[in-house]
């Protein structure tokens, strides 16, 4: 086992020992028992070359079940696990994974994109104070009246993000948006 993988284990980063959890997270038929091999096969099946950095980042992403994270969070996890990777590489890899259908990208506000390892259609709560996303349990939101797509296009999916804040806390929205809330 190479030193970055060993470092992850020694630093308490969970090693995925149940390949079913990894496989279910990305809808892959791979069932080898080795998380790194599974990530390699998932990348290959998605049409991505399994480079060392993609495998390492894929292992961090998919080896812990469904997650919502930013590039900065993944970069911090990689640094903590002693994986030599730049923030630019993390961004590029996340976008490549998204384009290959392994991740969903969620634009919650204008400054951050979150990436979701659960690629099925589902909705989210966004907790403003913590800047975190949480899946809305299935069946709690029903979307009706979706307009017909303009000619030459089709609706890819409908995503609902419900913004939450703790009762009594001040809104963290710009002044113009606050006026809309107060109206």
C-alpha positions, 0 to 999 in steps of 0.5 A: 500500500502506498504511503498516501493511502497508509497516511489516510488510514493512520490519520483516521480517514475511514477506509471503505471496506464494504464495496457495496456502499461505494458501488451504490454511491455511483451506480457501478457494477463493480464489486471487488472488495478493494475501494481503490480498485473500485474507484479505478473501475468506476473511473474507467466505466465513466470514460475517465483515465484513472490517474493517481490523483483522480483515484485518490480524490475519488476514494475520498469522495466516494469512499464515505457514502453520499456527501455534499462538499465544496472543492475547498473541503475536498482539498483540505481533506486531501491535504490532511491525508497527505495527498499531493494535489493543488486546489486547481487540480481538485476543481478540475477533477470535480468538474471532470467527475461531474461531466462524466455523471459521477457528481451533481453540481449545485450552485447554492449562492453566487460564491460557492458550488457544492458537489453531491455524490448522490446523482439521483434526482433529489432536493436539498435543505441549505443551512445558511449559518453552517453553509451545509447541504442536507438531503430532503427526505424523499417524498416531502417535496412535490413539484408541479406545473413545470413549464414546457421547455423552449423548442430544441431543449428539454428539462434535465431535472428540477432541483429545489433548495430550501434555505434554512436558518435558525429561528431568531437569527438575522437573514444573511441575504443582501439588502435587496433580497431582505426587502423582498423577504420583509414584503 
